[in-house]
Amino acid sequence: METFLQQLINGFSLGAIYALIALGYTMVYGVLRLINFAHGDVYMLGAFAGYFLANALNLDANPSVVGAIGVTMGAMAACALIGIVIERFAYRPVRQHSRLTSLITAIGVSLLLEYGGQVVFGATPRFFPQMIRSEIYSLGGVQITNQNLLIIIVAVVLMFALEYIVHRTRIGKAMRATSFNLSVAKLMGINTALGSALAAVGGVMVALAIPRIDPLMGLMTGLKAFVAAVLGGIGNIPGAMIGGVLIGLMETWIGATAYSTYRDAVAFGVLILILLFRPAGIMGSAVTEKV
């Protein structure tokens, strides 16, 4: 029973990481109907922004919750700006073209950020400052670190906050309206900035729990988060959370078996099954695309 509960906690911790990134995917797609494949790389930039800010504040030697919050907010601001720049110079010029053109552009931006990151930051991994000292909480033989607990809490809080913003505020209603009216271009930049800021939160939170960052860290994690968004129903905020947790649980259980070497294949196997049997995802609904 203890083993089952521990695996459950580990799965939720891993799933919360995917959920944090999947929330950004689903925010952008839900409004712009654009699959932003560069989102995982913006997550990487968020981790590096947090790395430089934390070092500038010397938080490794002087850990502080207030400092960690400040670093996260700074990384969010940096990635929001990057998101606006990407939307303005990469996505907006091709918005009136086919979906395939936008998709190829997103892949191009992703490759630019990955290889550009290697040029700017170097390919050697860096170790993220421990802004919050690691602690292990135990209950009945089940353990969880304070960083993993923080990731779960942040993911849940952001899910409810985004659900409220999108469905209960004027700016949220205006953003949703852009999916029916492409001429309302200014709000699209706002939405992309919000999605990029979410990626920054994921980057900083994950770097706290797994303090090793490199320019390619967003590649596999970003793809799995995309699968999580599709599994839950891309465009659906609670669905992104559910999809992330399910992918995390499946990977954790596979990782504890003799087939652990195939754990990375789980997400993509799930993607194939979802596209075959329920393309709209668990909480998604089929819609008729406008021509």
C-alpha positions as CSV (number, residue, x, y, z in Angstrom):
1,M,0.0,0.0,0.0
2,E,2.8,2.4,0.8
3,T,4.4,1.7,-2.5
4,F,1.2,2.4,-4.3
5,L,0.7,5.7,-2.5
6,Q,4.3,6.7,-3.1
7,Q,4.0,6.0,-6.8
8,L,0.7,8.0,-6.8
9,I,2.5,11.0,-5.2
10,N,5.4,10.7,-7.7
11,G,2.9,10.5,-10.6
12,F,1.1,13.6,-9.4
13,S,4.4,15.5,-9.0
14,L,5.5,14.6,-12.5
15,G,2.0,15.2,-14.0
16,A,1.9,18.7,-12.4
17,I,5.0,19.6,-14.4
18,Y,3.4,18.6,-17.6
19,A,0.2,20.3,-16.6
20,L,2.0,23.6,-16.0
21,I,3.3,23.6,-19.5
22,A,0.1,22.1,-21.0
23,L,-1.9,25.1,-19.6
24,G,0.1,27.4,-21.8
25,Y,-0.5,25.2,-24.9
26,T,-4.2,25.1,-24.2
27,M,-4.4,28.9,-23.5
28,V,-2.9,29.7,-26.9
29,Y,-4.8,27.1,-28.9
30,G,-8.1,27.8,-27.1
31,V,-8.1,31.4,-28.4
32,L,-5.8,31.5,-31.5
33,R,-6.4,27.9,-32.7
34,L,-2.6,27.7,-33.1
35,I,-0.4,24.9,-31.8
36,N,2.6,26.8,-30.6
37,F,5.4,24.2,-30.8
38,A,7.8,26.8,-29.5
39,H,6.0,26.8,-26.2
40,G,8.4,24.1,-24.7
41,D,11.3,26.3,-25.7
42,V,9.8,29.4,-24.0
43,Y,9.6,27.2,-20.9
44,M,13.4,26.6,-21.3
45,L,13.9,30.4,-21.6
46,G,11.9,30.9,-18.5
47,A,14.2,28.5,-16.6
48,F,17.3,30.4,-17.9
49,A,15.8,33.8,-17.0
50,G,15.1,32.5,-13.5
51,Y,18.7,31.2,-13.4
52,F,20.3,34.5,-14.2
53,L,17.9,36.4,-11.9
54,A,18.5,34.1,-9.0
55,N,22.3,34.3,-9.4
56,A,22.1,38.1,-9.6
57,L,20.2,38.1,-6.3
58,N,22.6,35.5,-4.8
59,L,19.7,33.4,-3.7
60,D,21.7,30.2,-3.7
61,A,23.6,31.5,-0.6
62,N,20.7,33.4,0.8
63,P,17.5,31.4,0.0
64,S,14.3,33.3,0.4
65,V,10.7,32.7,-0.4
66,V,10.2,36.4,-1.3
67,G,13.3,36.2,-3.5
68,A,11.9,33.1,-5.2
69,I,8.6,34.9,-5.9
70,G,10.5,37.9,-7.3
71,V,12.6,35.6,-9.6
72,T,9.4,33.8,-10.8
73,M,7.7,37.2,-11.5
74,G,10.8,38.4,-13.4
75,A,11.0,35.3,-15.5
76,M,7.3,35.6,-16.3
77,A,7.8,39.2,-17.5
78,A,10.8,38.2,-19.6
79,C,8.9,35.3,-21.3
80,A,5.8,37.4,-21.7
81,L,7.9,39.9,-23.7
82,I,9.4,37.0,-25.7
83,G,5.9,35.7,-26.4
84,I,4.8,39.1,-27.7
85,V,7.9,39.4,-30.0
86,I,7.3,35.9,-31.3
87,E,3.6,36.6,-32.0
88,R,4.4,39.9,-33.6
89,F,7.2,38.9,-36.0
90,A,6.6,35.2,-36.5
91,Y,2.9,34.3,-36.2
92,R,1.0,37.5,-37.0
93,P,2.5,37.8,-40.6
94,V,1.2,34.3,-41.5
95,R,-2.1,34.5,-39.7
96,Q,-4.1,34.9,-42.8
97,H,-2.4,31.9,-44.5
98,S,-3.2,28.2,-44.0
99,R,-2.9,26.4,-40.7
100,L,-0.1,24.4,-42.2
101,T,1.9,27.6,-42.7
102,S,1.4,28.6,-39.1
103,L,2.4,25.1,-37.9
104,I,5.6,25.1,-39.9
105,T,6.4,28.6,-38.6
106,A,6.0,27.4,-35.0
107,I,8.3,24.5,-35.6
108,G,10.9,27.0,-37.2
109,V,10.6,29.2,-34.1
110,S,11.1,26.2,-31.9
111,L,14.3,25.2,-33.7
112,L,15.6,28.8,-33.6
113,L,15.1,29.0,-29.8
114,E,16.7,25.6,-29.2
115,Y,19.9,26.2,-31.3
116,G,20.0,29.9,-30.5
117,G,19.9,28.9,-26.9
118,Q,22.9,26.6,-27.4
119,V,24.8,29.5,-29.0
120,V,23.9,32.0,-26.3
121,F,23.9,29.9,-23.2
122,G,26.2,27.1,-24.3
123,A,25.3,23.4,-24.6
124,T,26.8,22.5,-21.2
125,P,24.0,22.0,-18.5
126,R,23.9,24.5,-15.7
127,F,22.7,23.9,-12.1
128,F,19.8,26.1,-11.0
129,P,20.3,27.9,-7.7
130,Q,18.4,26.4,-4.8
131,M,16.2,29.5,-4.0
132,I,14.2,27.3,-1.5
133,R,16.1,24.7,0.4
134,S,14.9,21.2,-0.1
135,E,12.9,19.5,2.6
136,I,11.3,16.1,2.7
137,Y,7.9,15.6,4.2
138,S,6.9,12.0,5.4
139,L,3.5,10.7,6.3
140,G,3.1,7.0,6.9
141,G,6.1,6.0,4.9
142,V,5.1,8.2,1.9
143,Q,7.5,11.0,1.1
144,I,7.3,14.2,-1.0
145,T,9.7,17.1,-1.3
146,N,8.7,20.7,-0.7
147,Q,9.6,21.6,-4.3
148,N,7.3,18.9,-5.7
149,L,4.5,19.9,-3.3
150,L,5.0,23.5,-4.5
151,I,4.7,22.5,-8.2
152,I,1.4,20.7,-7.5
153,I,0.0,23.6,-5.6
154,V,1.1,26.2,-8.2
155,A,-0.4,24.1,-11.0
156,V,-3.8,23.7,-9.3
157,V,-3.9,27.4,-8.3
158,L,-3.0,28.5,-11.9
159,M,-5.7,26.2,-13.3
160,F,-8.4,27.8,-11.2
161,A,-7.0,31.3,-11.8
162,L,-7.0,30.8,-15.6
163,E,-10.5,29.3,-15.6
164,Y,-11.7,32.4,-13.7
165,I,-9.8,34.9,-16.0
166,V,-11.0,33.3,-19.2
167,H,-14.6,32.7,-18.3
168,R,-15.4,35.4,-15.7
169,T,-13.5,38.5,-16.7
170,R,-14.0,41.0,-19.5
171,I,-10.5,40.5,-20.9
172,G,-11.1,36.8,-20.9
173,K,-14.3,37.1,-22.8
174,A,-12.6,39.4,-25.2
175,M,-9.8,36.9,-25.8
176,R,-12.3,34.1,-26.4
177,A,-14.0,36.3,-28.9
178,T,-10.9,36.5,-31.0
179,S,-11.2,32.9,-31.9
180,F,-14.4,33.9,-33.9
181,N,-13.0,37.2,-35.2
182,L,-9.4,37.2,-36.5
183,S,-9.5,40.9,-37.2
184,V,-9.2,41.6,-33.4
185,A,-5.4,41.2,-33.6
186,K,-4.3,43.1,-30.5
187,L,-5.8,40.7,-28.0
188,M,-3.9,37.9,-29.6
189,G,-0.6,39.3,-28.5
190,I,-2.0,39.5,-24.9
191,N,-3.0,35.8,-25.0
192,T,0.4,34.7,-26.4
193,A,2.1,36.7,-23.6
194,L,-0.1,35.0,-21.0
195,G,0.7,31.6,-22.4
196,S,4.5,32.4,-22.4
197,A,4.3,33.7,-18.8
198,L,2.8,30.3,-17.8
199,A,5.7,28.6,-19.5
200,A,8.1,30.7,-17.4
201,V,6.3,29.6,-14.2
202,G,6.8,26.0,-15.3
203,G,10.4,26.5,-16.1
204,V,11.3,28.1,-12.7
205,M,9.2,25.5,-10.7
206,V,10.7,22.5,-12.5
207,A,14.2,23.9,-12.2
208,L,13.7,24.2,-8.4
209,A,12.8,20.5,-8.2
210,I,15.2,19.3,-10.9
211,P,18.1,21.8,-10.7
212,R,19.7,21.0,-14.1
213,I,18.9,23.2,-17.1
214,D,20.1,23.2,-20.7
215,P,18.9,24.7,-24.0
216,L,17.2,21.4,-25.0
217,M,15.3,20.8,-21.8
218,G,12.0,22.0,-23.3
219,L,12.1,19.6,-26.3
220,M,10.9,16.3,-24.8
221,T,9.0,17.9,-21.9
222,G,7.2,20.3,-24.3
223,L,6.2,17.4,-26.5
224,K,4.8,15.4,-23.6
225,A,3.0,18.5,-22.3
226,F,1.4,18.9,-25.8
227,V,0.3,15.3,-25.6
228,A,-1.2,16.1,-22.1
229,A,-3.1,19.0,-23.6
230,V,-4.5,16.9,-26.4
231,L,-5.4,14.0,-24.0
232,G,-7.3,16.4,-21.7
233,G,-8.9,18.3,-24.7
234,I,-6.7,21.0,-26.1
235,G,-8.3,24.4,-25.4
236,N,-9.9,23.1,-22.2
237,I,-8.1,24.4,-19.1
238,P,-9.2,21.7,-16.6
239,G,-8.5,19.2,-19.3
240,A,-4.9,20.3,-19.5
241,M,-4.5,19.6,-15.8
242,I,-6.2,16.2,-16.0
243,G,-4.1,15.2,-19.1
244,G,-0.9,16.2,-17.4
245,V,-1.6,14.2,-14.3
246,L,-2.6,11.2,-16.3
247,I,0.5,11.2,-18.4
248,G,2.6,11.7,-15.2
249,L,0.9,8.7,-13.6
250,M,1.3,6.5,-16.6
251,E,5.0,7.3,-16.9
252,T,5.6,6.7,-13.2
253,W,3.9,3.3,-13.2
254,I,5.8,2.3,-16.4
255,G,9.0,3.5,-14.9
256,A,8.5,1.1,-11.9
257,T,8.2,-2.0,-14.2
258,A,10.7,-4.0,-16.3
259,Y,9.6,-1.8,-19.2
260,S,11.0,1.5,-17.7
261,T,13.2,2.1,-20.8
262,Y,10.0,2.7,-22.8
263,R,8.5,5.3,-20.4
264,D,9.1,8.1,-22.9
265,A,7.1,6.2,-25.5
266,V,4.0,6.2,-23.3
267,A,3.0,9.7,-24.1
268,F,3.2,9.3,-27.8
269,G,1.4,5.9,-27.7
270,V,-1.4,7.7,-25.8
271,L,-1.4,10.5,-28.4
272,I,-2.0,7.9,-31.2
273,L,-4.8,6.2,-29.3
274,I,-6.5,9.5,-28.5
275,L,-6.3,10.7,-32.1
276,L,-7.8,7.4,-33.2
277,F,-10.6,7.0,-30.7
278,R,-11.3,10.4,-29.2
279,P,-9.6,13.2,-31.2
280,A,-11.3,15.9,-29.1
281,G,-9.7,14.6,-25.8
282,I,-11.3,13.6,-22.5
283,M,-12.9,17.0,-21.8
284,G,-12.9,18.4,-25.3
285,S,-15.8,18.6,-27.7
286,A,-15.9,18.2,-31.4
287,V,-16.4,21.5,-33.3
288,T,-17.0,22.3,-36.9
289,E,-14.0,24.3,-38.3
290,K,-14.8,27.5,-40.2
291,V,-13.6,27.5,-43.8
